[in-house]
Amino acid sequence: MNTFGREFRVTTFGESHGKAIGVVIDGVPAGLELREEDIRRELERRMFCHIPVLNPRCEPEEFEILSGVKDGYTQGTPIAVVIWNKKVISSYYDELWMKPRPGHADLAYYLKYGRHYDHRGGGRASGRTTAAVVAAGAVAKKLLAHIGVEAAGHIIELGGVEINKQYTFDDVKKSWEKPLPVVDGEALAKMLEKIREAVLDGDSIGGAAEVWTVGLPPGLGEPHFGKIKGDLAAAAFSIPGAVAMDWGAGRALAKMRGSEANDPIVVKNGRPGLATNKIGGTLGGITTGEPIYFRVWFKPTPSVRKPQQTVDLAQMTPTTIQFKGRYDVTIVPKALVALEAITTITLADHVLRAGLIRRDKPLT
């Protein structure tokens, strides 16, 4: 399906080399201040054009808000945003037709859709389509800000280099002032070197991103199906290239004894809370009021300049392909922005489900 959410519903459309990609957002109450600049700012964060090897295509995003917004405020009706695809060079993919690229979705799409799938630039499976998710995330961020909820993410691993520094939520936000959002300056320098090495070698690298959300009230989520953790996991794995996820202290918790792993319960500001937050902001799938934080790992970009073995599906014979087009040496920076977006989309949906924001009343 191409629709996500129950109350805050997001439907994306389009392919990488089609005329446009876009999104329809339903469930936003009337009266939310929303301007083109809000969406443009998030789309520009995704581009990383100041590091050309991270985005060879680097097209300035031209988009239009087609509906749902009037005089800078939402109308309570579906918001449609279309993002035009520019700088598309589809000829790179002519010789790859019916020759699925290893690591890409080409083979799976062929097995499901036959000859009708669009392989150019990855088609519907391309990371390019996450720009539509980011546009929807811009709306979700504005909605969550209405009740004091804020999300921010950063890169914690790239090309095998991991950060090694204690940090706060403010550190995560400030990391966006650097060439890449990395809180550890020493690790950042090594990551940039790994990027350069991969480019020179005609290869690619993977890594991991972490997203924090603060200000969430307790009580969001359901006991079994509809858990916050489960819904965010499903959302995270909708991002192309996501391969693993770790929540709170994650795997480290599995190595502890229960007495060490448990977060002590204390009184905070006259109400029960947690002294620590190793569990990552939820218990039993329901928010505790503590920050939510989790990490997602992304595989290396499948497109590389090295020869790779595949099959000519038209002849059913083995063959070798070598990619000649433009590709991102790593998808992690763009994936991080998409991860922030899909996180806020998921949480906005839960906020509306819980009635913390009413759809039937204007916000202003």
Backbone hydrogen bonds, N-H to C=O, Kabsch-Sander energy under -0.5 kcal/mol:
donor,donor_aa,acceptor,acceptor_aa,energy
4,F,10,V,-2.5
9,R,7,E,-0.9
9,R,26,D,-2.6
10,V,4,F,-2.7
11,T,24,V,-2.4
12,T,2,N,-1.9
13,F,22,G,-2.2
15,E,20,A,-0.6
16,S,123,G,-1.3
17,H,120,R,-0.6
18,G,15,E,-1.2
21,I,83,I,-2.6
22,G,13,F,-2.3
23,V,81,V,-2.5
24,V,11,T,-2.6
25,I,79,I,-3.1
26,D,9,R,-3.0
26,D,24,V,-0.6
31,G,74,T,-2.5
32,L,29,P,-0.7
33,E,31,G,-0.6
34,L,72,G,-2.3
38,D,35,R,-1.2
39,I,35,R,-1.0
40,R,36,E,-2.9
41,R,37,E,-2.5
42,E,38,D,-1.1
43,L,39,I,-2.3
44,E,40,R,-2.5
45,R,41,R,-1.7
46,R,42,E,-1.2
47,M,43,L,-0.6
47,M,44,E,-0.9
48,F,44,E,-0.8
51,I,48,F,-1.7
54,L,51,I,-2.5
55,N,51,I,-0.5
55,N,52,P,-1.4
62,E,84,W,-0.5
63,F,61,E,-0.6
64,E,82,V,-2.3
66,L,64,E,-0.8
66,L,80,A,-2.7
67,S,80,A,-1.0
70,K,73,Y,-2.8
73,Y,70,K,-1.5
74,T,32,L,-2.2
75,Q,68,G,-2.4
79,I,25,I,-2.9
80,A,67,S,-0.8
80,A,78,P,-0.6
81,V,23,V,-2.9
82,V,64,E,-2.3
83,I,21,I,-3.6
84,W,62,E,-2.8
84,W,82,V,-0.5
85,N,19,K,-2.0
86,K,84,W,-0.5
92,Y,89,I,-0.9
93,Y,90,S,-2.0
94,D,91,S,-1.4
96,L,93,Y,-1.0
97,W,94,D,-1.2
99,K,96,L,-2.4
104,H,101,R,-1.9
109,Y,105,A,-2.9
110,Y,106,D,-2.4
111,L,107,L,-2.5
112,K,108,A,-1.6
113,Y,109,Y,-3.5
114,G,110,Y,-2.2
116,H,113,Y,-1.2
117,Y,114,G,-1.0
119,H,117,Y,-0.7
122,G,119,H,-2.1
123,G,120,R,-2.2
125,A,122,G,-1.9
126,S,123,G,-1.2
129,T,126,S,-1.4
130,T,127,G,-1.7
131,A,128,R,-1.8
132,A,129,T,-1.2
133,V,129,T,-0.7
134,V,130,T,-2.5
135,A,131,A,-2.0
136,A,132,A,-1.9
137,G,133,V,-2.5
138,A,134,V,-1.7
139,V,135,A,-1.0
140,A,136,A,-2.2
141,K,137,G,-2.9
142,K,138,A,-1.6
143,L,139,V,-2.1
144,L,140,A,-2.7
145,A,141,K,-2.3
146,H,142,K,-0.8
146,H,143,L,-0.7
147,I,144,L,-1.8
148,G,145,A,-1.5
149,V,144,L,-2.2
150,E,214,V,-2.4
152,A,212,W,-2.3
154,H,210,E,-2.2
155,I,181,P,-3.0
156,I,208,A,-2.0
157,E,208,A,-1.5
158,L,161,V,-2.2
159,G,206,G,-3.0
161,V,158,L,-2.0
162,E,160,G,-0.5
163,I,156,I,-2.2
172,V,168,T,-1.9
173,K,169,F,-2.0
174,K,170,D,-2.5
175,S,171,D,-1.5
176,W,173,K,-1.3
177,E,174,K,-2.2
178,K,175,S,-1.7
182,V,175,S,-0.6
182,V,180,L,-2.0
185,G,183,V,-0.7
188,L,184,D,-2.4
189,A,185,G,-1.9
190,K,186,E,-1.5
191,M,187,A,-2.5
192,L,188,L,-2.5
193,E,189,A,-1.5
194,K,190,K,-2.1
195,I,191,M,-2.1
196,R,192,L,-2.0
197,E,193,E,-2.5
198,A,194,K,-2.2
199,V,195,I,-2.2
200,L,196,R,-2.3
201,D,197,E,-1.7
202,G,199,V,-1.3
203,D,198,A,-3.0
205,I,329,V,-2.2
207,G,298,F,-2.0
208,A,157,E,-2.3
209,A,296,V,-2.4
210,E,154,H,-2.8
211,V,294,F,-2.2
212,W,152,A,-3.1
213,T,292,I,-2.5
214,V,150,E,-2.8
219,G,287,T,-2.3
220,L,217,P,-0.6
222,E,226,G,-1.0
226,G,224,H,-0.5
227,K,224,H,-1.0
228,I,285,G,-2.5
231,D,227,K,-2.8
232,L,228,I,-2.6
233,A,229,K,-2.0
234,A,230,G,-2.3
235,A,231,D,-2.2
236,A,232,L,-2.8
237,F,233,A,-2.2
238,S,235,A,-1.3
239,I,236,A,-1.5
242,A,239,I,-1.9
243,V,297,W,-3.0
244,A,297,W,-1.1
246,D,295,R,-2.4
248,G,293,Y,-2.2
249,A,278,K,-3.4
250,G,247,W,-2.4
252,A,249,A,-1.6
253,L,250,G,-1.6
254,A,250,G,-0.7
255,K,251,R,-0.6
255,K,252,A,-0.9
256,M,253,L,-1.4
260,E,257,R,-1.1
261,A,257,R,-2.5
262,N,258,G,-2.4
266,V,273,G,-2.5
268,K,266,V,-0.6
268,K,271,R,-3.7
271,R,268,K,-1.6
273,G,266,V,-3.1
275,A,264,P,-3.1
280,G,277,N,-1.0
283,L,286,I,-2.4
286,I,283,L,-1.6
287,T,220,L,-2.4
288,T,281,G,-2.0
289,G,281,G,-0.5
292,I,213,T,-2.2
293,Y,280,G,-0.8
294,F,211,V,-1.5
295,R,246,D,-3.0
296,V,209,A,-2.6
297,W,244,A,-2.4
298,F,207,G,-3.4
299,K,241,G,-2.4
301,T,205,I,-0.6
304,V,302,P,-0.5
305,R,202,G,-2.6
306,K,202,G,-0.6
308,Q,321,I,-2.6
310,T,319,T,-2.7
312,D,317,T,-3.1
313,L,98,M,-3.1
313,L,311,V,-1.0
315,Q,312,D,-0.6
316,M,312,D,-2.7
317,T,312,D,-1.2
319,T,310,T,-2.4
321,I,308,Q,-2.6
323,F,304,V,-0.9
329,V,53,V,-1.5
335,A,331,I,-2.9
336,L,332,V,-2.4
337,V,333,P,-1.4
338,A,334,K,-2.1
339,L,335,A,-2.6
340,E,336,L,-2.5
341,A,337,V,-2.1
342,I,338,A,-2.9
343,T,339,L,-1.8
344,T,340,E,-2.2
345,I,341,A,-2.3
346,T,342,I,-2.1
347,L,343,T,-2.4
348,A,344,T,-2.5
349,D,345,I,-1.8
350,H,346,T,-1.8
351,V,347,L,-2.5
352,L,348,A,-2.2
353,R,349,D,-2.3
354,A,350,H,-2.2
355,G,352,L,-1.0
356,L,351,V,-1.9
357,I,351,V,-0.8
361,K,358,R,-0.6
363,L,30,A,-3.0
